[in-house]
Amino acid sequence: MAVNVLKNWRVIGRSFARVSNTRSLHSEPVYELRTYSIHPKDFKDFIQLSAECMHLRTNHSKLIGYWISEIGGISDVVHIWEYDSLKHRAQVRQALGNDPNWLSKYISKIMPMLGRQDNALLKLTSKSNLVQTNSGGVYELCCTEKPLNDLSTSRGDAQLLGTFSSVIGSLSSSYQLWHHKSIDDIPNSAAAATYGSYCTRSRLLLPTPWSPMK
């Protein structure tokens, strides 16, 4: 099992490298939103192993935030990674596929714990900067099909950390990352948002100990 995992990661890394060398890519930051569904029986072990080994992953690229989904998904983790460009992402993925510590100490161990993995490639809007001015509290990630230009930038006392458009994934979707000082502020904040009849999904997120956003 472990041998196959290591082999597959190296093949994936080489494939990303070939893609980056054959396509014309814009050199601008891109963000990858990853969502993992963990088998409930393995969730505690997954979190513990991630706490011990995540430094092996952040040695390769910048982690924006890593959260546990409290409402809107059970036994899910959500994380956002920043890359300088698509080419940079390809280089990171290739390096990860050749990192023996990352593969043997983490990837080979968590793969059996994963029920599902999803990801989307995002672009940050010009009005966002991902700067967090408050500590503590909780986070909310909203995914909506409402047009980007029509999204709210104010929701009561909530702090808007970033608005994203989807580049690869569900191309009709936009994402907003909010910070709330208190979990009890979310109902009032939600009431202030206007999504109309557009399909919208929200997740309440709690930061992990290793998340840069606390």
Secondary structure by P-SEA (a helix, b strand, c coil): caaaaaaaaaaaaaaaaaaaaccccccbbbbbbbbbbccccaaaaaaaaaaacccccccccccccccccccccccbbbbbbbbccaaaaaaaaaaaaacaaaaaaccccccccccbbbbbbbbbcccccccccccccbbbbbbccccccccccccccccccbbbbbccccccbbbbbbbbccccaaaaaaaaccccccbbbbbbcccccccccc
